[in-house]
């Protein structure tokens, strides 16, 4: 059975990091903010407020962990949990190099603009949450702009990290079975005959059954009659 890793939150205050700090102290390894935005736009297909938030969330998370080369020397230290399937998630994956297919990007469908950046070498991380007040701040900062989207795109470049995000230090243990390179026996579901990887099955009456056979309500598809 698959068990979701849990976060243990230690209520430490926000780090107070500013965007310019996140860039300047790591510019030897990380690309500039503008370059990262360009790459995010190319990967996602358009520029939006979510892309800007995602890039900044990732920079803040990496900075807080002391990771300045996520695509190179530090790539095996990092796993990222994202909690929403929106624009920011594409930007976070682009900056961190974490990918679903590499098993370093973990998706939790919780509908929150939040991400946790985990340093595997320490079993610890930072959970970065975009605050609800950011939209009001954008409106206050740029009342001369009618479009809410354009207000946010400009303001999210200008506001300080502590105005945009709440940051918690957390402890996160990622089981070895959830990491890249993990090898496990492949089993075949006794009901549907489909192969199952990574222990995603249940046992009933001595049979190994895939999760969607054991719990049909989990299926996102219906059978054509």
N, C-alpha and C positions, 0 to 999 in steps of 0.2 A: 504493500500500500504506500501511496505517496503522502507524505506529511509536510504541510507547508511550514517553512521556517517562521518563527515568531520573533518580533522585535521586543527587546526590553528597553524601555525609554528611561533615560536619566535626565531629569528636567534641568538641564543647564541652560543658561541664557543664550540668546542669539550671539553669533560670533562677531557681528558688527563689521564684517568684511565689506569692502567697497569694490565695485567692478574694476576700477583702475588698479587697485592692489592685486586683484586676482590675475590681471593681465601682466602687470609690470614685473612681478616677482617670479613669473614662470615663463617669461617670453623666450627664454633660451630653448625651451622645449615646446611649449604650446604656441599655436599660431595666434595672430592678433584677433581681437574680438570681431573686427570687420571681416577678416578672412573667414573666420568660423561662421559668421552669418551668411556669407556668400556660399560657402559649402553647404550649409543647412538648407538654403533656398534651392540650390541645385538638386540636392537629394530629395527634398520634400515636394518640389514643383512650384512653390510660390513662397513669398515672404509674408509673414503675418505676426501678430503679437505673440502667438504661442511659440513660434520659432525663437523669438527674442528671449522669452521667458525660459525656454528649454536650454538655450545656450548658456544663459546666465546661471540657471540652476546647476548645470553640470560644472561650470567653472567654479562656482562657489563650493560645491561638494568636493571636487578634486582639491581645491585650495585648502579646505578644512582638513583633508586627510593627508596633506603633504605629498600628493601625487601630481607630478608635473610632466610625466611622459606616459600617458595612458595608452598610447598606440605603440609604444616601444618597450623601454626597460621595465615599466610598471604594469604592463598589460596583464600579467598573471596575478597581480595583487587585487584586481578590481572586479567586483560584480555589482550590478545596479538593479535595484527593484523599482519598477514604475507602477503607478496606481491608476493610470488613465490611458485610454487609446485615442489620444488627440495629438495635435500638431507638435506639442512640446516633446513628446516621446521620440519622434524622429530626430529632433535636434539633440536630445540627450544621448541617443545612441551614436550619433555622428561624432559628437565631441569626445565621448568616453571610449568609443570603439567597441562597446558592448553590443552584442547581437543575440537574438533568439537562437539562431542556428549555431552559435558558438557556445550556447548555454551560459552566457555571462549576462544576459538581459533577462530578468525575471518579471513577468507581468502578473499583477494582481488587479482584478477587475473591480476596483472599489470606487471608481468615479471621482477620484480626488486628484487635483493638480499637485502631485507630490512625488518625490523620488527619494530613495535611500541609496547612498553610495557606500559600498562596503569594502573595507580593507581586509582581505582574507588573511593577511599575515597577523592581524591583531584580533580577529573576530569582533570587530567594532566598525562603526560607520557613523554617518550623519544623515538624518532625514530632513530634507528641505521641502517646505510646504509654501506654495504661493498664497499669500494672504488675500482675503476677500476685499480688504480695503484698497488694494492696488488700483482697482477700476475707478473708485472715487478719487483717489489721488491723481490719476491721469486726467480726470475731468477737471479737477481744481487747477492742475498745472497748466493745462492747455484749453481754457474755455473758448479761445478764439477758433478752435478747430471743431467743426460740426460733426464730422464722422467719429464715432466712438472707436472704431478700429484704428484710425489714424492717430487719434489721441493716445491710445494705448501703445501703439508701435513707437511713437516718439518718446512718451514718458517712460516706458520700460527700458529705454536706453539711458535715461538720465537719472532716474531715482536710485538711491543708494540701496544696497542689499538689505539693510535692516528695515527699509520701507516696503520692500517687496516680499521678503521671505521670513518665515519662522524656521529656526534651525534647532534640532535636538541631537545631542549625542546619543547614540543607541548601541546596544550590543547585539550582534547578529551572528549566529553560527550557521553557516551553510554546509549541510552535510556533504560528504565526499560524493555521494550518489547523485548530487545535483550539480556537480562541477564538470568542466570540460574533460574529456579523456576517460571518463568513467566507463568501465567495461562490466557488462552484466549479461546473464543468460537471457536469451530471447525465448518467450513462451508463446504458445498458440492458444487462443481462446477456445474453450471446449464447446462453445455455442455457435459462434459466428465463423470460426476458423481463421480469424485475422491475427497477424503477429502482434505481439506486445513487447515494448522495450521498457527498461528502467523500472520494472516492478509495478507498473500501473495496472494491477489486477487484484481481484479478490478471490478467495478460495471458499467454495461452497460444496458441501457433500463430496469433498475430495477432488473437486474440479477447479481448475484455474480459469476465471472468467474475467473478461475485459470490463472496464468500468461502465461502458455504455450498454452492455448486456446485463450487468448486475443492477444498473440504475437507468432504465430507459428514459427517464425524465431528463437526463443529462444531454440527450441527443439534440442537436440543432437541426436535424433533418427528420422528415417523415417519409414513410414508405409510399411509393406510388401504387395505387390499387388498380 
